[in-house]
Amino acid sequence: TYQVGRTGAITPVANLQPVLLAGTTVKRASLHNADQIEKLDLYEGDIVKVEKGGEIIPKIIEVNKSKRDLFAQKIKYISNCPECGTALIRKDGEAQHYCPNESSCSPQVIGKMQHFTGRKAMNIDSLGDETIEQLYHAGLIKTIADIYDLKNNRNSMLALDRFAEKSVDNLIEGIEQSKKNAFEKVLFGLGIRYVGETVAKKLAAHFRNIDQLMAANFDALIQVDEIGERIAESVIQYFNKAEHLQQIEKLKAAGGHCYELLTLFWYHKKSM
């Protein structure tokens, strides 16, 4: 089977006959990418040797071809996203295939919102992964910017399972509190490819606000400490997409410190 991550990366997974290995029952093992499947020369129904990397993560290291069924079918890597059907892409020099449909492929959309609300980004404890999935499937949130409109959908949330007055109030309060975060947290939360916590801090400290960052060209970006060509290209590509610009405008319009900090570096403003 194939899993779709929040960045659109496709991860093939081997489904195994359950086996006890180093204290736990193993049913699945990551196959990483198409090259790994080809390297193993994997067929459906193969007998495989599995070990735990670091005693934790199961991985297939070998196929017992002597036990292969004569009529077994060779594993053929998928060409379309298993979730939305979009044709997959694979960039030169990269091992993984990607689904480019980031705005409508549900695992990507949900994953981006889960990343945005996570502890290392906006840290909205009251908006956990399962809650985000429920709100997404209920049609109440489709982008990270929609999270800040939930206060206007209180009655719609109360109509959902597991939502009581207190839990809805806590959720709305948690969202409001997240507006006090610094620019670097919002920038990391946007989920720009290759922009992790450290890179987000470097970019936020250098450009000070989202408008300056969006206006930065390739040469300006690679002048920043530890920002290489791959990161610079990714940042430029992110801000070249109309849906991302619309999302940022919605975040600015949400008001409060969180979206002041998209135009003002709130952390420094606070410390003045």
SEMI-466096 format. One line per field, with one value per atom (N, C-alpha, C, O): residue number from 0; x, y, z. Coordinates in steps of 0.05 Angstrom, whole numbers, always signed. Layout:
N
zami = [NUM,...] $
c1 = [X,...] $
c2 = [Y,...] $
c3 = [Z,...] $
REM end
This chain:
272
zami = [0,0,0,0,1,1,1,1,2,2,2,2,3,3,3,3,4,4,4,4,5,5,5,5,6,6,6,6,7,7,7,7,8,8,8,8,9,9,9,9,10,10,10,10,11,11,11,11,12,12,12,12,13,13,13,13,14,14,14,14,15,15,15,15,16,16,16,16,17,17,17,17,18,18,18,18,19,19,19,19,20,20,20,20,21,21,21,21,22,22,22,22,23,23,23,23,24,24,24,24,25,25,25,25,26,26,26,26,27,27,27,27,28,28,28,28,29,29,29,29,30,30,30,30,31,31,31,31,32,32,32,32,33,33,33,33,34,34,34,34,35,35,35,35,36,36,36,36,37,37,37,37,38,38,38,38,39,39,39,39,40,40,40,40,41,41,41,41,42,42,42,42,43,43,43,43,44,44,44,44,45,45,45,45,46,46,46,46,47,47,47,47,48,48,48,48,49,49,49,49,50,50,50,50,51,51,51,51,52,52,52,52,53,53,53,53,54,54,54,54,55,55,55,55,56,56,56,56,57,57,57,57,58,58,58,58,59,59,59,59,60,60,60,60,61,61,61,61,62,62,62,62,63,63,63,63,64,64,64,64,65,65,65,65,66,66,66,66,67,67,67,67,68,68,68,68,69,69,69,69,70,70,70,70,71,71,71,71,72,72,72,72,73,73,73,73,74,74,74,74,75,75,75,75,76,76,76,76,77,77,77,77,78,78,78,78,79,79,79,79,80,80,80,80,81,81,81,81,82,82,82,82,83,83,83,83,84,84,84,84,85,85,85,85,86,86,86,86,87,87,87,87,88,88,88,88,89,89,89,89,90,90,90,90,91,91,91,91,92,92,92,92,93,93,93,93,94,94,94,94,95,95,95,95,96,96,96,96,97,97,97,97,98,98,98,98,99,99,99,99,100,100,100,100,101,101,101,101,102,102,102,102,103,103,103,103,104,104,104,104,105,105,105,105,106,106,106,106,107,107,107,107,108,108,108,108,109,109,109,109,110,110,110,110,111,111,111,111,112,112,112,112,113,113,113,113,114,114,114,114,115,115,115,115,116,116,116,116,117,117,117,117,118,118,118,118,119,119,119,119,120,120,120,120,121,121,121,121,122,122,122,122,123,123,123,123,124,124,124,124,125,125,125,125,126,126,126,126,127,127,127,127,128,128,128,128,129,129,129,129,130,130,130,130,131,131,131,131,132,132,132,132,133,133,133,133,134,134,134,134,135,135,135,135,136,136,136,136,137,137,137,137,138,138,138,138,139,139,139,139,140,140,140,140,141,141,141,141,142,142,142,142,143,143,143,143,144,144,144,144,145,145,145,145,146,146,146,146,147,147,147,147,148,148,148,148,149,149,149,149,150,150,150,150,151,151,151,151,152,152,152,152,153,153,153,153,154,154,154,154,155,155,155,155,156,156,156,156,157,157,157,157,158,158,158,158,159,159,159,159,160,160,160,160,161,161,161,161,162,162,162,162,163,163,163,163,164,164,164,164,165,165,165,165,166,166,166,166,167,167,167,167,168,168,168,168,169,169,169,169,170,170,170,170,171,171,171,171,172,172,172,172,173,173,173,173,174,174,174,174,175,175,175,175,176,176,176,176,177,177,177,177,178,178,178,178,179,179,179,179,180,180,180,180,181,181,181,181,182,182,182,182,183,183,183,183,184,184,184,184,185,185,185,185,186,186,186,186,187,187,187,187,188,188,188,188,189,189,189,189,190,190,190,190,191,191,191,191,192,192,192,192,193,193,193,193,194,194,194,194,195,195,195,195,196,196,196,196,197,197,197,197,198,198,198,198,199,199,199,199,200,200,200,200,201,201,201,201,202,202,202,202,203,203,203,203,204,204,204,204,205,205,205,205,206,206,206,206,207,207,207,207,208,208,208,208,209,209,209,209,210,210,210,210,211,211,211,211,212,212,212,212,213,213,213,213,214,214,214,214,215,215,215,215,216,216,216,216,217,217,217,217,218,218,218,218,219,219,219,219,220,220,220,220,221,221,221,221,222,222,222,222,223,223,223,223,224,224,224,224,225,225,225,225,226,226,226,226,227,227,227,227,228,228,228,228,229,229,229,229,230,230,230,230,231,231,231,231,232,232,232,232,233,233,233,233,234,234,234,234,235,235,235,235,236,236,236,236,237,237,237,237,238,238,238,238,239,239,239,239,240,240,240,240,241,241,241,241,242,242,242,242,243,243,243,243,244,244,244,244,245,245,245,245,246,246,246,246,247,247,247,247,248,248,248,248,249,249,249,249,250,250,250,250,251,251,251,251,252,252,252,252,253,253,253,253,254,254,254,254,255,255,255,255,256,256,256,256,257,257,257,257,258,258,258,258,259,259,259,259,260,260,260,260,261,261,261,261,262,262,262,262,263,263,263,263,264,264,264,264,265,265,265,265,266,266,266,266,267,267,267,267,268,268,268,268,269,269,269,269,270,270,270,270,271,271,271,271] $
c1 = [+17,+0,+18,+42,+5,+20,+9,-16,+26,+18,+25,+46,+8,+13,+19,+2,+42,+49,+39,+28,+43,+33,+48,+37,+72,+86,+79,+89,+63,+56,+74,+70,+94,+113,+98,+82,+103,+90,+110,+132,+100,+116,+103,+81,+116,+106,+110,+131,+90,+92,+86,+66,+103,+98,+80,+85,+58,+40,+49,+48,+55,+67,+49,+31,+53,+41,+53,+77,+36,+47,+68,+65,+90,+112,+123,+125,+129,+140,+170,+185,+178,+205,+215,+204,+235,+247,+226,+227,+207,+188,+162,+144,+159,+133,+124,+141,+98,+88,+90,+78,+104,+108,+89,+88,+74,+55,+61,+51,+77,+83,+112,+125,+123,+150,+152,+142,+165,+168,+187,+207,+179,+196,+210,+225,+205,+219,+212,+201,+219,+214,+215,+220,+211,+210,+237,+238,+259,+285,+290,+302,+280,+284,+269,+278,+244,+228,+243,+243,+254,+269,+294,+301,+308,+332,+327,+343,+305,+298,+287,+285,+279,+266,+242,+240,+224,+202,+177,+169,+166,+142,+120,+126,+95,+73,+75,+80,+71,+72,+100,+103,+120,+148,+152,+139,+170,+180,+204,+223,+203,+224,+237,+226,+261,+276,+272,+278,+263,+258,+275,+278,+286,+300,+291,+279,+297,+290,+315,+335,+313,+335,+335,+316,+358,+360,+340,+333,+333,+314,+286,+270,+280,+254,+238,+216,+250,+236,+240,+263,+219,+222,+230,+219,+248,+254,+261,+271,+254,+260,+288,+295,+304,+332,+338,+359,+320,+326,+301,+282,+301,+279,+289,+310,+274,+281,+268,+246,+284,+273,+268,+253,+281,+278,+250,+241,+236,+209,+187,+164,+195,+176,+157,+166,+132,+112,+117,+124,+114,+120,+103,+112,+79,+60,+58,+40,+77,+76,+80,+94,+67,+68,+89,+89,+106,+126,+112,+92,+121,+110,+115,+138,+94,+97,+89,+66,+107,+102,+79,+76,+62,+38,+46,+67,+29,+34,+15,+19,-6,-25,-28,-25,-36,-39,-61,-83,-56,-77,-100,-121,-97,-119,-136,-160,-123,-138,-136,-151,-119,-117,-100,-97,-88,-70,-45,-34,-36,-11,+13,+16,+29,+52,+75,+77,+91,+115,+140,+138,+163,+188,+209,+216,+220,+239,+266,+273,+282,+309,+325,+325,+339,+357,+343,+356,+316,+302,+292,+285,+291,+284,+254,+244,+239,+211,+193,+200,+171,+150,+132,+130,+119,+103,+76,+74,+55,+30,+30,+32,+27,+28,+2,+1,-19,-45,-47,-63,-31,-30,-55,-59,-71,-94,-119,-138,-120,-144,-140,-159,-115,-110,-112,-96,-132,-140,-117,-115,-100,-79,-59,-48,-55,-37,-50,-37,-75,-89,-90,-84,-99,-101,-73,-70,-54,-26,-15,-1,-21,-11,-23,-10,-49,-62,-52,-49,-47,-36,-8,-1,+7,+34,+33,+48,+15,+12,+4,+13,-13,-22,-4,-9,+16,+34,+50,+51,+62,+76,+99,+103,+113,+136,+128,+145,+103,+93,+75,+84,+48,+30,+21,+9,+26,+22,-6,-11,-25,-54,-62,-71,-58,-63,-92,-97,-110,-138,-147,-170,-129,-136,-118,-99,-124,-107,-112,-130,-97,-98,-125,-135,-138,-164,-185,-203,-183,-202,-200,-220,-175,-171,-184,-197,-180,-192,-223,-236,-234,-263,-274,-294,-260,-269,-265,-281,-244,-240,-262,-274,-268,-289,-317,-335,-320,-345,-347,-368,-326,-326,-321,-325,-312,-308,-280,-277,-260,-234,-222,-223,-212,-200,-171,-156,-163,-136,-129,-146,-103,-95,-108,-112,-113,-126,-154,-163,-168,-195,-196,-217,-174,-173,-182,-195,-174,-180,-208,-216,-224,-252,-270,-294,-258,-275,-291,-313,-282,-297,-324,-343,-326,-352,-369,-391,-359,-373,-379,-379,-383,-387,-410,-408,-433,-456,-452,-462,-438,-432,-415,-418,-396,-379,-395,-391,-413,-429,-447,-455,-453,-470,-455,-467,-428,-412,-409,-412,-403,-397,-372,-353,-373,-350,-345,-324,-363,-359,-380,-404,-371,-389,-382,-362,-397,-393,-364,-351,-356,-329,-307,-288,-309,-288,-286,-264,-309,-309,-297,-282,-304,-293,-262,-248,-253,-224,-210,-188,-223,-211,-209,-187,-230,-229,-208,-194,-207,-187,-159,-141,-154,-128,-120,-96,-138,-133,-126,-107,-141,-136,-108,-94,-101,-75,-52,-31,-57,-35,-28,-6,-45,-39,-16,-6,-7,+15,+42,+63,+42,+68,+85,+75,+110,+129,+129,+119,+139,+139,+152,+142,+174,+188,+170,+172,+152,+133,+113,+107,+102,+83,+97,+86,+121,+136,+141,+138,+150,+154,+127,+126,+106,+80,+68,+51,+77,+67,+74,+61,+95,+102,+116,+114,+132,+147,+168,+182,+171,+189,+218,+227,+231,+259,+262,+284,+240,+241,+233,+210,+253,+249,+251,+251,+252,+253,+277,+274,+300,+325,+324,+331,+317,+315,+295,+299,+272,+251,+262,+256,+277,+289,+309,+309,+325,+344,+330,+338,+310,+295,+280,+280,+267,+252,+270,+263,+293,+312,+323,+328,+327,+339,+319,+325,+295,+276,+256,+243,+253,+237,+207,+192,+197,+168,+163,+180,+138,+130,+132,+138,+126,+127,+155,+159,+175,+202,+212,+226,+203,+210,+198,+212,+173,+160,+172,+173,+183,+195,+224,+235,+236,+264,+269,+254,+290,+297,+317,+325,+325,+344,+370,+379,+381,+407,+405,+422,+382,+378,+375,+385,+362,+357,+383,+387,+400,+424,+445,+466,+440,+458,+454,+471,+431,+424,+441,+444,+450,+467,+453,+430,+466,+457,+434,+422,+428,+407,+420,+433,+417,+428,+409,+387,+418,+402,+376,+355,+376,+352,+330,+307,+338,+319,+309,+285,+327,+319,+299,+279,+304,+285,+258,+237,+258,+233,+217,+192,+230,+216,+204,+181,+219,+209,+185,+165,+187,+165,+140,+118,+144,+121,+106,+81,+120,+107,+99,+87,+106,+97,+69,+58,+59,+32,+10,+11,-10,-32,-46,-54,-51,-65,-51,-63,-24,-8,-10,-12,-10,-12,-40,-42,-60,-88,-90,-103,-77,-77,-64,-74,-41,-27,-43,-43,-57,-74,-97,-105,-108,-128,-117,-131,-93,-80,-76,-80,-67,-64,-90,-92,-111,-138,-150,-169,-139,-150,-146,-160,-127,-123,-107,-100,-101,-87,-57,-47,-42,-13,-3,+17,-16,-6,-3,+15,-21,-21,-11,-6,-7,+11,+39,+54,+46,+73,+79,+102,+58,+64,+73,+85,+68,+77,+97,+112,+97,+116,+128,+114,+154,+167,+159,+172,+137,+125,+144,+143,+162,+181,+197,+201,+208,+225,+208,+216,+184,+166,+159,+159,+155,+148,+171,+167,+196,+219,+229,+246,+217,+225,+215,+220] $
c2 = [-24,+0,+25,+23,+48,+73,+94,+99,+108,+129,+156,+159,+176,+203,+222,+224,+234,+252,+281,+287,+299,+326,+342,+361,+333,+347,+334,+344,+314,+300,+276,+262,+272,+249,+223,+219,+205,+178,+158,+156,+144,+123,+96,+91,+78,+51,+34,+36,+18,+3,-27,-33,-45,-73,-83,-78,-97,-110,-139,-154,-146,-172,-191,-182,-217,-236,-231,-231,-226,-219,-238,-262,-226,-242,-229,-204,-245,-235,-229,-247,-204,-196,-177,-155,-185,-169,-158,-135,-175,-167,-156,-151,-150,-139,-154,-166,-153,-165,-145,-123,-153,-135,-143,-166,-123,-127,-111,-117,-90,-71,-63,-63,-56,-46,-26,-31,-3,+17,+6,-6,+12,+6,+30,+29,+53,+79,+91,+113,+78,+91,+70,+46,+79,+60,+47,+23,+61,+50,+26,+6,+29,+7,-18,-40,-14,-37,-51,-75,-34,-45,-59,-81,-48,-60,-87,-106,-89,-115,-135,-159,-125,-141,-155,-180,-139,-149,-157,-143,-180,-190,-194,-197,-194,-199,-227,-246,-229,-255,-265,-288,-249,-258,-264,-252,-283,-288,-270,-271,-254,-234,-236,-247,-226,-224,-196,-176,-194,-168,-165,-184,-142,-136,-109,-93,-103,-78,-60,-66,-37,-18,-4,+8,-6,+6,-7,+6,-32,-47,-35,-41,-17,-4,-6,-17,+3,+6,-19,-25,-34,-57,-49,-30,-64,-60,-86,-105,-87,-111,-109,-89,-130,-128,-149,-147,-168,-189,-203,-206,-214,-230,-259,-262,-278,-306,-315,-324,-311,-316,-346,-353,-363,-392,-401,-422,-385,-392,-376,-377,-362,-345,-362,-381,-355,-369,-364,-342,-385,-384,-363,-351,-358,-340,-313,-297,-307,-282,-258,-260,-236,-212,-192,-187,-182,-162,-137,-128,-125,-101,-78,-71,-66,-43,-18,-15,+1,+26,+41,+43,+53,+67,+93,+104,+101,+125,+148,+171,+141,+161,+160,+140,+183,+185,+166,+166,+150,+131,+145,+132,+171,+185,+202,+202,+217,+235,+229,+241,+210,+202,+219,+213,+240,+257,+243,+227,+248,+236,+244,+268,+225,+230,+242,+238,+257,+268,+259,+252,+259,+253,+271,+269,+289,+308,+295,+276,+307,+297,+297,+317,+275,+274,+267,+265,+263,+256,+227,+217,+214,+186,+182,+162,+201,+197,+209,+228,+196,+207,+226,+222,+245,+264,+268,+266,+273,+281,+312,+324,+325,+354,+368,+393,+353,+364,+372,+361,+392,+398,+412,+411,+424,+439,+422,+430,+398,+382,+353,+338,+344,+317,+316,+328,+302,+304,+298,+312,+277,+273,+296,+302,+309,+332,+356,+369,+361,+384,+380,+399,+357,+351,+352,+363,+340,+339,+367,+372,+385,+413,+427,+442,+422,+435,+423,+437,+397,+384,+394,+398,+399,+410,+439,+446,+454,+483,+485,+504,+467,+469,+454,+455,+441,+425,+441,+465,+426,+438,+456,+477,+449,+464,+488,+505,+489,+511,+528,+542,+528,+545,+534,+549,+509,+497,+500,+511,+492,+494,+466,+449,+462,+436,+427,+403,+445,+438,+429,+420,+432,+424,+401,+405,+377,+354,+343,+352,+322,+311,+300,+305,+285,+274,+295,+293,+316,+338,+352,+360,+356,+369,+352,+362,+325,+308,+310,+311,+311,+312,+339,+339,+361,+387,+389,+402,+377,+377,+362,+372,+338,+321,+333,+327,+350,+364,+389,+402,+396,+419,+445,+466,+445,+470,+482,+506,+466,+476,+462,+438,+478,+468,+477,+465,+499,+509,+517,+519,+523,+531,+558,+563,+575,+601,+597,+614,+576,+571,+565,+569,+557,+552,+577,+575,+600,+625,+635,+656,+621,+627,+609,+612,+590,+571,+584,+574,+607,+620,+630,+634,+632,+640,+616,+619,+592,+567,+551,+526,+565,+552,+533,+510,+541,+524,+500,+478,+503,+480,+460,+436,+469,+451,+436,+412,+450,+438,+416,+398,+417,+397,+371,+351,+371,+348,+330,+339,+304,+286,+294,+305,+290,+295,+325,+332,+342,+371,+381,+382,+388,+400,+429,+439,+444,+472,+478,+495,+463,+468,+462,+478,+440,+433,+453,+460,+463,+484,+510,+523,+517,+542,+539,+558,+516,+511,+513,+523,+502,+502,+531,+538,+546,+574,+590,+606,+585,+600,+592,+609,+566,+558,+570,+578,+573,+586,+616,+626,+629,+657,+661,+680,+643,+645,+641,+653,+625,+620,+645,+646,+665,+690,+706,+726,+697,+710,+699,+708,+679,+667,+685,+705,+679,+695,+687,+666,+705,+702,+675,+661,+668,+643,+619,+599,+619,+597,+595,+573,+618,+618,+609,+593,+619,+612,+582,+569,+570,+541,+527,+507,+537,+525,+525,+508,+543,+544,+519,+512,+505,+479,+482,+464,+503,+506,+484,+479,+471,+448,+457,+478,+442,+446,+468,+473,+481,+502,+490,+491,+479,+468,+490,+514,+482,+501,+520,+545,+509,+525,+544,+568,+535,+552,+574,+597,+567,+587,+610,+633,+603,+623,+641,+665,+629,+644,+664,+687,+654,+671,+693,+716,+686,+706,+728,+752,+720,+740,+759,+782,+748,+764,+782,+806,+771,+787,+802,+821,+794,+809,+807,+809,+805,+803,+787,+784,+779,+761,+776,+763,+802,+816,+818,+815,+823,+824,+796,+794,+776,+749,+742,+731,+749,+743,+758,+748,+782,+798,+790,+799,+774,+767,+749,+730,+756,+739,+718,+717,+702,+680,+690,+678,+711,+721,+730,+726,+744,+754,+731,+732,+710,+687,+672,+664,+668,+652,+668,+657,+694,+710,+704,+711,+693,+687,+663,+643,+664,+643,+616,+613,+596,+569,+564,+543,+584,+581,+575,+592,+551,+542,+545,+555,+535,+538,+523,+533,+499,+483,+496,+497,+507,+521,+547,+552,+562,+587,+581,+596,+561,+554,+546,+552,+531,+522,+545,+546,+565,+588,+604,+613,+608,+623,+609,+622,+583,+568,+569,+571,+569,+570,+597,+597,+619,+645,+652,+673,+635,+640,+628,+632,+613,+600,+618,+627,+623,+641,+632,+649,+606,+596,+602,+606,+602,+608,+638,+645,+654,+683,+690,+707,+677,+681,+673,+686,+650,+640,+660,+665,+671,+690,+716,+727,+725,+748,+743,+760,+718,+711,+710,+718,+701,+700,+729,+734,+746,+774,+786,+801,+780,+791,+780,+791,+758,+745,+763,+760,+781,+801,+789,+766,+806,+798,+797,+802,+791,+792,+772,+778,+749,+728,+738,+731,+755,+764,+792,+802,+806,+829,+819,+832,+796,+787,+777,+772,+774,+769,+794,+793,+817,+842,+856,+874,+849,+859,+836,+817,+837,+815,+818,+832,+804,+807,+802,+816,+783,+776,+800,+806,+814,+837,+861,+877,+863,+884,+881,+901,+856,+851,+858,+868,+853,+857,+886,+893,+903,+932,+947,+971] $
c3 = [+0,+0,+0,+3,-4,-6,+12,+12,+27,+45,+33,+20,+37,+27,+51,+69,+51,+73,+68,+47,+87,+85,+63,+52,+55,+33,+6,-14,+6,-18,-24,-44,-7,-11,-8,+10,-27,-26,-14,-22,+6,+19,+15,+25,+0,-3,+22,+35,+29,+54,+47,+34,+57,+54,+76,+99,+68,+87,+91,+71,+115,+120,+135,+149,+132,+150,+177,+180,+198,+224,+234,+232,+245,+255,+281,+282,+301,+325,+321,+313,+326,+321,+343,+346,+358,+379,+398,+406,+406,+427,+418,+434,+392,+382,+357,+343,+351,+326,+304,+305,+283,+260,+237,+229,+228,+206,+181,+159,+185,+162,+164,+185,+140,+139,+116,+94,+121,+100,+78,+84,+53,+30,+19,+0,+32,+27,+0,-1,-23,-49,-71,-66,-96,-118,-123,-130,-118,-122,-103,-111,-79,-59,-67,-65,-78,-87,-110,-112,-128,-152,-143,-153,-123,-113,-101,-104,-86,-73,-94,-88,-117,-138,-126,-126,-115,-99,-116,-134,-109,-122,-100,-76,-109,-90,-79,-93,-52,-39,-33,-24,-37,-32,-2,+15,+3,+30,+34,+18,+55,+58,+86,+105,+87,+113,+124,+110,+149,+161,+186,+202,+190,+215,+225,+210,+250,+262,+263,+276,+248,+249,+276,+284,+290,+317,+336,+356,+331,+348,+349,+367,+330,+331,+305,+304,+283,+257,+240,+233,+232,+215,+187,+176,+175,+147,+133,+145,+108,+92,+81,+68,+86,+77,+55,+42,+51,+31,+23,+39,-1,-11,-16,-28,-6,-11,-37,-38,-59,-86,-91,-109,-76,-80,-72,-81,-56,-47,-62,-54,-82,-97,-114,-127,-113,-129,-159,-167,-174,-203,-217,-237,-207,-221,-206,-211,-189,-173,-192,-212,-185,-201,-190,-166,-207,-198,-188,-201,-166,-156,-175,-181,-185,-203,-188,-178,-186,-171,-183,-208,-166,-176,-191,-187,-209,-225,-216,-224,-201,-192,-161,-149,-150,-121,-112,-123,-91,-81,-68,-63,-61,-47,-66,-63,-84,-101,-131,-147,-138,-166,-184,-208,-173,-189,-198,-183,-222,-232,-215,-209,-206,-189,-205,-229,-192,-204,-188,-165,-202,-189,-200,-224,-184,-193,-197,-183,-215,-220,-194,-180,-189,-166,-140,-119,-141,-116,-118,-139,-94,-93,-92,-102,-80,-76,-98,-110,-101,-118,-101,-77,-114,-100,-114,-138,-98,-109,-108,-87,-132,-133,-125,-124,-119,-113,-84,-69,-75,-47,-36,-12,-53,-43,-40,-27,-53,-52,-44,-40,-41,-33,-2,+12,+8,+36,+56,+75,+52,+72,+73,+94,+50,+50,+64,+80,+58,+71,+101,+116,+110,+138,+151,+173,+138,+149,+153,+172,+134,+136,+161,+175,+165,+188,+214,+234,+214,+238,+244,+268,+223,+227,+238,+256,+227,+235,+264,+278,+274,+301,+321,+345,+311,+328,+349,+347,+367,+390,+381,+393,+360,+351,+333,+327,+325,+309,+326,+344,+321,+335,+362,+378,+367,+394,+404,+426,+388,+396,+407,+392,+433,+445,+442,+440,+443,+442,+414,+411,+395,+367,+359,+343,+369,+363,+336,+321,+329,+302,+295,+273,+313,+308,+305,+288,+321,+319,+292,+280,+283,+257,+235,+217,+236,+216,+217,+196,+241,+243,+232,+218,+239,+229,+198,+185,+188,+159,+145,+126,+154,+141,+145,+129,+165,+169,+152,+151,+137,+119,+133,+121,+158,+173,+169,+173,+162,+157,+132,+130,+114,+89,+86,+70,+100,+100,+128,+145,+133,+159,+167,+190,+147,+153,+164,+179,+155,+165,+195,+207,+206,+235,+251,+272,+241,+255,+249,+260,+233,+229,+246,+246,+260,+275,+297,+304,+308,+328,+317,+333,+291,+278,+271,+261,+277,+271,+297,+296,+319,+345,+344,+354,+334,+334,+316,+323,+294,+277,+291,+287,+307,+322,+343,+348,+357,+378,+367,+382,+341,+329,+323,+316,+326,+320,+344,+367,+339,+360,+376,+364,+402,+420,+425,+436,+415,+420,+440,+433,+463,+484,+487,+476,+502,+507,+516,+505,+536,+548,+528,+526,+513,+494,+471,+462,+462,+441,+452,+438,+476,+488,+491,+485,+500,+502,+475,+473,+455,+428,+418,+408,+421,+411,+427,+415,+453,+470,+462,+461,+456,+448,+421,+418,+403,+377,+382,+369,+399,+404,+417,+410,+435,+449,+429,+433,+408,+389,+373,+361,+374,+360,+373,+362,+396,+410,+402,+412,+385,+377,+360,+348,+358,+343,+313,+306,+297,+268,+260,+242,+273,+266,+269,+254,+289,+294,+271,+261,+263,+240,+215,+200,+210,+186,+185,+164,+207,+208,+204,+189,+216,+213,+185,+179,+168,+140,+125,+106,+135,+122,+96,+79,+92,+67,+67,+86,+44,+42,+48,+38,+64,+73,+94,+104,+102,+122,+149,+156,+163,+189,+210,+204,+235,+257,+255,+257,+251,+250,+226,+229,+203,+179,+183,+175,+195,+200,+218,+213,+238,+256,+241,+245,+224,+208,+189,+188,+176,+157,+171,+162,+193,+209,+220,+219,+230,+241,+220,+225,+196,+174,+161,+156,+154,+138,+155,+145,+180,+200,+196,+215,+171,+167,+141,+124,+138,+116,+89,+69,+89,+63,+52,+28,+70,+61,+51,+31,+65,+57,+30,+13,+26,+0,-23,-46,-17,-38,-44,-64,-27,-30,-55,-60,-71,-94,-85,-62,-105,-99,-87,-67,-98,-88,-59,-42,-53,-25,-6,+17,-14,+4,+10,+33,-10,-5,+10,+19,+14,+31,+61,+78,+67,+95,+104,+90,+129,+140,+139,+148,+128,+126,+106,+106,+90,+69,+42,+31,+33,+8,-15,-13,-38,-63,-61,-70,-50,-49,-32,-40,-9,+8,-6,-5,-18,-31,-53,-56,-69,-91,-80,-91,-58,-46,-35,-39,-22,-12,-35,-33,-56,-79,-92,-98,-95,-107,-89,-100,-63,-45,-49,-51,-49,-51,-80,-84,-99,-126,-132,-153,-112,-116,-105,-82,-122,-114,-89,-73,-86,-63,-37,-16,-38,-14,-7,+17,-27,-22,-11,+7,-21,-11,+18,+34,+24,+52,+71,+93,+63,+79,+83,+105,+63,+66,+85,+101,+85,+104,+133,+152,+136,+162,+173,+196,+155,+163,+172,+192,+157,+163,+189,+199,+198,+223,+247,+267,+246,+268,+291,+291,+311,+334,+329,+307,+350,+349,+328,+314,+325,+308,+279,+265,+271,+243,+241,+218,+263,+262,+256,+241,+267,+264,+236,+230,+220,+191,+177,+156,+189,+177,+196,+187,+221,+241,+255,+262,+261,+275,+305,+320,+312,+338,+361,+382,+358,+380,+387,+411,+367,+372,+382,+398,+371,+379,+409,+424,+418,+446,+464,+487,+455,+472,+473,+489,+457,+456,+481,+484] $
REM end
